């Protein structure tokens, strides 16, 4: 029988509106039986994506299971509207540039638009069946988050970990802000390796090869490896930069690779990190070629051009001058901004940083105190820590962000901080401070805001604020997150709780994978293969989507395949039909279990309860689902329900009563086993069986009496039934008629067992005999 799954789920949602799972098992708090989840606050975009539909139910499965196990579950809802992504979303929504309107107006628009988007995303998450505490959602750009984030900044400043310095700055020309190493990603791109001749006034020539010819105006030296024989030859000699004609010296540095290009490197301020390191160590001249928007400011040939435009023009000019000798097309790795894909630029400016390069060993040890699922993801974290090159730049030149709570005295240079009791503050708009050191009123407010990860990395504290477990909530029980943000969210959170509290933020971190299309390509808007999850929910039901998401391990990448969604929908319908059958049976009180097939199904249920509990506890939801599926589909539906049909119609009253009792008890327990994964249909089934309340307020099923020996004996009957079905299927496919079957078993079957086989299969002509193993032979015509 088919039925309207989405309509059923909407009815269940109305029922859930009257319940509050966030307060369930509160008595367990005093015993320390708490399960707390550090939930990932999704970036505000107005709609959830397929990755959310895959991974977020994993947290919910864990939460629902722990409630059934008697835990008080702290499962907050959060949304991240603090940062560049929100600015981009608002600009796209309103079709304007926030940089062209007053800052206060821009912030107000961001808050309004992101607030509307959060409301829509909440609806989608609720429709997906998440049991988070949506009434008290935390938002990363809120007064409460401001107070916590700025308080943490003051703490780090006083500990000497937060500092302001002029130094190398990684910036994104498109987003027009400084960024940090954690926001960079490598991108392989094709580009030109340009070979250029530099000449001295006396006619000497040295050739360099570069991918950044547009940086010629910022060339301050030519570097050779000390082992290069040209180092002595050209020692003290100066060469002129083509087109720009400034003289530069030959220097030596071991970082120059002799087997790259010509072995001679043009040192510019700054083409890459190596340029910066050589420039700094050799105290070279600083030429600021690019402005904050990425435009070239050479005062001449390339003035006002973007980098790509300048690169194209300078190559043509070098060809005309005769200084360009050749061009080689190569593929190389480029550092880009993960938000927009723009190649980063390196410069020098004053920024705020957090110190952590001297903490690598401690960070690795902290990571090892946490249980990683799967464990190999910890290696990715450790590789990242070992590869850190710069301290964390936390200042951003943006609009939507939590302000750095600092003023600067122009008279004595004092950094002026507010008192914690004054937080939150916004130096951009609040009244200027008076310098506490020299009493000067000549004070400048900080206009930069904090990196969004600075705030997001304190999500445990933000989410626990005002909760009943706030004071003993760290470490939290679990963090669920994607593997693509191990180097951002996981790393920064581990770092922050180490420097603030000398604690790990959570006991467990469970990593989730990405969603790929049926062709194995990662889903993205740029590829045009995006599927909107709410459309899938409307077609297959939220339970159908959740069942698809539980078909592979949480940490695995998963393909969005029609057959898996269809399989999930079939499971929902199968549950509905099975429960419809059982709900027609009388509701009997506890009865002693005597019938062999009842003892067999009870024992198989016991085994499944134990195995599912073990797998749920270790967050291996896919294997738990497989165990439950095998029991429900094969043992319960294919065998048990088929066996009891004849007994329900033709059995004795005593047999009927026992069957009614066992069938309902087993069905209820199956629903409890499925409940964390498929919350809608299991609650509907709970209603259909005449139960009051919600299945999600019930305890995890307890094993029935042990019937291991009886189950082992009756398993022979199940094997015979399965064997005959297989043999009949073969005969049918071969269009071969048969008169009956000869059944060989290693034990003598009792008359009751033979009756079960005959009535279940509706086969009368069965010959039973004893042999060493179970064997089914057809009697053909």
N, C-alpha and C positions, 0 to 999 in steps of 0.2 A: 504494500500500500504506500503511495506517495502522499506527501503533505507539504504545506507551505512553510518551509523552514524559516525564512526571514520574518514572516508574520508571527510564528511561534516565538522567535527570539525577542521581538518587540513586546510581546505580552509578558515575557519573563523580565524584561528590563523594567517594565512598570512595577512589577512585584519587587524588584531589587531597590527601587526608589524609596521603599518604606523600611529597608533594612540598613544597618550600619556595621559592616564587617570590621571597620577600623577599631571598634571597641570590644570585639569578641576576644574572649580569654584574658581580659585585663587582670584577673586574679593571678595569672601566671607570672606577672611582672615581679611580684614580691619573692617568687622562687627563682628569679633569674632565667626563666624559660622564655626568652625573647628571641625573635628572629627579625632582624632589621635589614632593610634593603636600601642601598644607596642607588636610587633610580636615576638613569640618565635623563637630564632635562632636554627634550628635543629642541633644536633650533626652530624658532618661530617662523613658519612659512605659510600658515593658513590651511595646510592639509598634510596629512601623514603620508609617508611614502611606503613602498613595498618592504623596505628594510625594517621599518617600524612594525609592520604587520607580521613579519617573520620573527623578529627578536624580542619585542616587548612582551608577547605572551609567555615567553620563557620565564620572565620574572614573575608573572602572574601565576604560572603553574607552581613555582616554588612557594609563593605566598599562600595559595589555596591549600597546598599539601601541608605546609607547616601549621596552618590554622587547624586542620583536621587532626594533626598530631598533638594538639593542645597548647601550642605556642601562642603567645601574644605576638602578633605580626605588625611591625611598623613598616608600612608600605606607602611612602609619600608620593605625591604627584608634583612634578616640577616642570617649568618651561624656561628656556633660555632666550630672552629677548634683549640681552645685553651685548651689543657689539656690532661689528661690521656687517654680519649677515642680516641683521634687522634693518640697518640703514639701507642696504641694497634692496631688501624686500619692500620697504616703504617707498623708496624711489620708484620701483617698478609698479607698485600698486597705484601710487598717486601720479605717476608720470611727471616727476619733477626732480630737481637736484637739490638735496638738502643743504648743499654748500651755498646756495643762492638765496637762502632765507635766514633770518636771525636765528641764533643758536637755540634760544628758548622756544621759539615757534617750531623749530625742527624737532626738538626733544618732545614737545607736546604731540606732534604728528606721529612720531615713532611710538609713543605710549598708547595713543588712540588706536592706530592701525594694528600694532602688535597685540593689544588687548582683545580686539575683535578676532584676530587670527587664533589666539589662545582659546577663546570660547569655542571656535569651530573645531580645533584640534581635540579639545576635551570631549566634544560630542562623538568624534570618531573613535577615540580610545574607549569611551564608555560603550559604544556600539560593538567594539571588538571584544568586550567582556572583561576588560581590565578591572580589577577590584581595588584600585588605588584609592587613597583618600583625596578625592577631587575637590571636596568642599574647602580644604585647607591647602590648596596647591601653593608651592613656593615659586616665586618668580625671581630670576637673577637680577633684574633691574627693578628693585623695589626699595622702600626706605629701610626695611629690615635687612635686606641683603647689603645695602650700602653701609649700614652701621657695622655689620659683621666684617665686611671686606675691608673697610677703612680701619677698623680696630686691629685687624690682622696686619695691615700695613704699618701702623704705629708700633706694633710689637716687633716687627722685623727691622724697622729703622733703629729702635732702641737696642736691639741685639747686634747691630752692625751688619746685618745680612742685606738689608735694602740700602742702596747707595746711589748717588747721582754722579755721573762721570761723563766727560767728553771722550769719545772713542769711536771705534768702528760701529757703524749702524747699518743693519740690513733693512732695506726699505722696499716697499712695493709702489712703483710709480702710478699704477692704475688706482690702487686704493688710497694712495697718498698718505701713507703712515709707516712708521717704523714697525717691524715685525721681529719675531725671535726665531731661533733655530727650530723650535718645535712647530712652527707654522710653515716650514719649508718642505718641499718634496722634490725629488729628482725627476726630471723629465728628459727622455732621450729625443733629441731633435737634429735635423739636418741643418748644416750651416756651412759657410765658406771659411776655409783656412787660408788667410791672405798672406802672401809672401811679399815683404816690402824691404827695399834697400834704404839704409841710412848711410849718409856720407859725411866724412869729415872735410874740413876746409882744405886739407892737403891731398884729398883724392882717395883716401882709404874708404873701403865699403864694408859694412856688416849687414847681414840680412837677418830679419826677424820674421816669425810667422805668428799671426794672431787671428783670433775670431772676433776681436773688438777693434777694428780699424777706426771706428768713429771716436775712439778715446785718444787719438794722436795728440790732440791739443793738451791733454792731461798727462802726457809722457814726461817723467821726471828722471829716468835713468834707463840704461840697458844693462841687464844682468846676465852674467855668465857663471857657470859652475866653476869653482876654483880649480878643478881638474882639467878644465877645457884649455887646450894649448893656446887659444886666442887670448886668454886672460892676461898672459904676460906680454903678448904681442901688442895688445891695445891698452895696456896699463897707462892710465893718466891721459889717454886720448879722449877728445870730445867729438861727438857726432851731432849733426843737425837733424831735427825731426822733419821729415818731408812735409811740405806745404806750409807748416807753421814756423819752421826755421829756428826754433829755440835750440840751444845747445844742451846736450845731456852727456853725463859721464858714463864710463864703463865701470860697473861695480861687480863684485863676485859674491855669490851666495850659494850655499849647498842645496837650497831648495829648488834651484833651477835644474830641470831634467835635461840631460844631454841628448836623450833619444827622442825628444819631443820637438817637432818642427825643425828648426835649424840649430837648436841648442842655445839660442840667444833669445832672451825674453825682454819684451818691452814692459817696463814697470810704469803703470798708470795709476792715478788716484781717482777711482779704484776700479779695475776691471774685474777682479775677483779677490778671494781671501788671501791668496799668496801675494798679490800686489800689496795688500794692506800690511801683511806681516813683514815683507821686505822693506816697505816704506818706513814702518815704525822702527825696525831694528837699525836701519841706516840713517835715520833722521833726515829723510829727504823732504823736499819742498812739497807743500800741499796746494794742488790746483783743484778748485771746486768746479767741475765741468757740468754736472747735472743739477738742476734745481729740484725742489721737493716733489714736483709733478712729473719728473723724468724728462724734461726738455733740456736740450743741449744749450749751454751758455758759453760759447767760445769767442763771442764778440766778433765773429767774422764769417767764415766759410759755412758753418752749420748752425748759426745762431737761430734759436727758436724751433729747431726740428726735434721730432721724437727720435728715439734711439734707432729704430728700424729705418726711418727715413734718412737719418744721418749716415747710417752704415752704407746704404745704397749710394748716396751722393758721394761719399768720400772715396769709394772704390772707383767711381768714374773719374774723379779728380786725380787720383793716383795714376790711373791709366794714362790720362792726358799728360801728366808730368813725367811719365816714364819711370816712376818709382815703384810701381806695382809690377812684380816680375811674374807671378803666377797665382792661380787660385785653385785650391783643392777642395772638392766637396766631401765633407766628412759627417759622421754621426758622432755626437758627443752628449754627455750628460750636462744638463743645465739646471741650476737651482731655481725653482719657481715658487710663487706664493700659492699655498694650497687652496686658498679661497677663490682665486680668479685665474690661476695658471700663468700669470705674468712673470717673466724672468726678473729675479730680484736685482737690485742695485746696491752697491756698497759705498758708504760715505762716512763722514765724521760729523758727529753732532753730540749734544748733551742729551742724555736719556737717563731714566731710572732703571736700575738693574737689581736682580736678586742674585746673591753669591751662591754658587753650588759646585763650581769646578773642583774645589778642594774637598768635596763631600762624596766623591764617586764610590769609594769603598763602603761608606755608610749606607748609601742609597741601594747598593747591590745587596747588602745584608738585610736591609728593611724589606726588599722585594722577596727575599728568600724566607722571610717569616710568614708570608702570605701563601695560602694554598691556591695554586693556579689550575684552572680547568679549561683546556688541557695544560699539563705541566710545561710542554715545550714552548708555550707562549711566553713563559718567564724569560727564556733565552732572548727573545726579541726585545724585551725590556732591558735586559742586561747589556745587550749589544748597543742599544741606544745610549745608555748611561756611559759606557766606555767610549762612545764616539762623540761625546759632548765637547765642543770647542770653545764656546763662549758662555758667559753668564747669561741669565735670563733677562732679556730686555722686557720690562713690564709697562713702559709708557707708550701711549698711542695717541696719535694726532687725529682723533675722531670726535664725533658729536655724541653719539649714544653710548655712554659708558659711565662707570662710576669714577668720579673725580679723584685724582691723587690729592689727599688732604694736606696741602703744603702751600705756604707763602714764603717769599724770599725777601730778605731785607736788602735794599739797594745801598744802604749806608755801610753796614758791617759784614754783609754776606751771610748772615745767620739764616738757617733753615727753620722756619716757624711752623710748629705743629699745633693742632687743636688738642684740647683735653678729650679723653674718651667720652666724658659726659656730654660733650658738645656734638658728638656725632649723631646723625650724618651731616656732613657739610659739603658745600660745593663752592670752592674758592672762586670759580668763574663768576658767581653771582652774589655770594655772601659778602657781608661787610668786611673790609680789609682789616687785617690784624695789626696791632702795634708791636714792634719788635721788643721782645722781653729782655734782650741783651743790651741794646743801646737806646731804647725808647723812641726810635725813629718811626715816623708815620709813612716814610717813603718805602712802601712795601708793594711787591708785585705778586699777584696770585698765579699759581700753577694752572695752566689751561689744558694740559694733557690729561687723559683718562687712563684707567688701568686696563691692561690686557684682559679680555674676557675670560681667559683661562685662569687668571689670578683669582677671579671670583668663583668660577665653576669648580676650581680645584678644592674649594672649601664646601662643596655640596653636602657632605655629612653634617657639618655644623649648621649650615643654613636650613637643611631639612629638619633637623632635630630641634630647632629653636621652638620653645614653648611646648614641646611634646612631653609626655609622661615619663619618657626614658632619657630626657636630655642630659642629665648629669652622669649617667653611666652608659651612654650610648656609643662611645668610641672605645674600641673598634666596633664598627657595625658588622653584621653577620656576613653580608655579601654585597658585592658590586657586580652588576651585569652590564657589559659594554662590548662594543665592536672591537675587532682586532686592529682596525685602521686608526683607532685613537689610543692605542697603548702608549705611544710616544708623546701624547698630549695629555689627555685626561688622566689616565692611570699614573703616568710618571709624575705629573705635577701634583696630584693628590697625595701620592706616597711621599714626595718631597716636602709638601707643606705640613703634613702631620708629623713628620720627623722633626722639622725645625721648630714647630710651635709646641708640640706635646711630647716628643720623643716616643710616639706610638705609631703603630700601623693603623691606617684608616678603616680597614676591614679584615676579617679573618680569611675570607674567600673572594676570589675574583673569577667570574665565569665569563669566558670570551665567546662572542657570537661571530658568525661569518657573514658573507655578503650574499645577495640574491642575484642569480644569473638567469638569463632567458633560456629557452629550450635549446638554443644553439651554443650555449656555453659562454655567452658574452655578458659581462657585468651590465646591469641595467643602469642607464643614464639618459637624461633628456637629450644630450648631444647626439646619442646614437639612435634616438627615436624609438627605443624599445621599452619605454617605461609603461608599466601597468599600474593603474590606480587601485589601491587595495579595497576601497569602499565599493567599487564596482564588483569586485570578487565577493565581498560580503553579501551584496544584494543578490548575487547569483547562487553562491554555494552556502551562504550562511557564515556567521562569524565562527561557529564551531568548525565548519568545513575548512576555513582558512587556518584556524588554530591546529587542526588535525594535520593539515599539510605542513605547517611549521614544525610539528613534532615528529615528522617522518625522517628527520636526520638529526645527528648530534648537534647541540647548540653551537659548537665551535666550527662546524663544517659550513663551507659555502653550499648553497642549495639552489637547485634549478626550479623555476616556476613552470611546472608541467601540468597540463590539463588533467592527465590521468590521476595525479596525486590529489588534486582538488576534487575530482569526481569520486575517487575512493573515499575521501573524507565525507562527502555528501552521502555516499552509500552507507557508511557506518552510522550516520545520524538516522537515516531511514530504517536501517536494520534494528537499531536500538528502539526506535518508536514502534515498529511492528512487533518486536519481541515483548516489549512491555505491554502493548495492547493485548497480546495473548494472555500474559500472566495476570494482568489486572482483572481479567474475567474470572479468575479463580477466587474461591472464597478466602477471606482473610482469617487464617487459623492461628491460634495461639501456639506456643512452643509445643512440639510433639516429638517424642523419641524417634530418632531416625533408624529405621530398620531395613528398608529396601536397599538392595545392593547398588542400584544406580544412583540413589540419593546419597549413599555413603561415598560413592566414587566421586560425584560432582562436588560434594562438600570437601573432600580431601584435595581435589585439584584446585578448588577455590583457596584453601588454606595455603597451598604452595604458591599460588599466584599472588595472594596478599603479601606474603613474606618477601617474594622476589621483587614485586612492584615497590614495596616500601624501601627496600635496599637501594633500588635504582633511582627512585625519586629523591632519596636522601643525598645521593651523590650527584644530583642534577643531570643524570643520564636519562632524560625524558624520552628520547627516541626508543631506547631499549625497554623502558617501562611500558611505553605505548605498545610495543611489539608483544610483550608478555601478556598484556591485557587483551589485545586484539586476538591473539592465538586462543586464549581461554574463551573469550566471548563468542567468536565466530565458529571455531571448530568444536570445542568441547561442549559449550553451552547450547549454541543454536543448532549446529549440524547434528550433534549427537543427543544431548540431554533433552532438548525440546521435542525432537523427533521421537525419542523413546517414550516420553510421558504422554504424548498425544493419545495413544491407544489406551493407556491406563486411565486417563481422565474420562474417556468415554465408556470403557468397558471394565475398569477395575473395581475392586470392592470399595466400600465407603471408607474403610480404614486406609486403604492405599491412596484414595483420592485426597483425603485429609492430609496425609503425610506429604504427598506431592505438592499440594497447595502451599503448605508451610515452607517446605524446602525451596521450591521454585521462587517464592516471593523473597525469602531471605537471601538466596544467592543473587537474584536480580538486583536487590537493593545494594548488596555489597559490590556488585559489578559497577553499578552507577557511581558508587563512592570512589571506586578505583579510577573511573574515567573522569570524575568531576573536576579535578584540577586542569585537565586538558580541554574538555568539552563541557563548559559550565552550563550552557543553555539547555541542551537536550537532557542532561542528567537531572537538572532541576525540574524540567517538564515531566520526566519519567517519575521523579519523586512524587509529584502531584498526582500523576496517573495511578500510582500505587496507593493513593489515599492517604499519604503522609501530610502532616501539617508543617508549616514553616518552610525552610529551605534546606536543601541537601548540603549547602555550603556552611551551615551552622552545626553540622553533625561531626562526630568523631570518626577517625580512620577505622575501617572495619577490623574487628577482632576475629581471629581464627576460630572456626567451629571445633567441635570435638575431633580428636585425632582418629581417622579411619584409614590409616596407611595400609594395613594388611588387607582390609576389604577392598580398598581401591586398587591395590596391586592385582588382586585376583580378578576383579571386574574389568580391568584394563584389557584382559583377553577378549572379553565380549566386544569391547569397543574396537579392538583390532580386527575382529571377525567382521563386524559391521562395515568398517572402512574397506576391508579387503573385498567383500562382496560388491560394494558400490563400485570399486575400481574395476572389478571383473565385468560387471554389468555394463559399465561405460565402454569397455573395450569391445564387448559383444555388440553393443548398439552401434558403435562407430563402424564395425565390420559388417553390420546388417546380418548378424548371425543369431538364429533363434536358439533358445535353451529351455530345458525342462526343469532345472533346479541346480543345486550346488552340493558338492562334497566338501565338508569342512573338517580339516585336521587341526587339532590343538594339542599342546603338550600336557594339558590337564583335562580331566573329565568335566564337562560343563554340566551344571545342575539343570534340572527341568525348568526352573524359573529363568535361568540364563537363556536357554533355548527359546522359551516363550518370548523373551525380550527381543531376541534376534529376529524371530519370525514376524512378530507384530510390528516392529519398527520398520522392517524392510518389506512387509507384506509379501513374504515368500513362505509357502507351505512345504514345498518339496526340498527339504534340507536334510542331508545325511551327515551325521556327526561321528567322528572317529578320533582315536588318540594317536598322536605321532610326536616326533621330536620337536617340531616347530609348527607355527600356524601356517596353513596352506589352504588356498581356495581353488577348487577345480570346478569348472562348469560341466553340467550334464547337457550336452548339445543334442539336438534332434537329428 
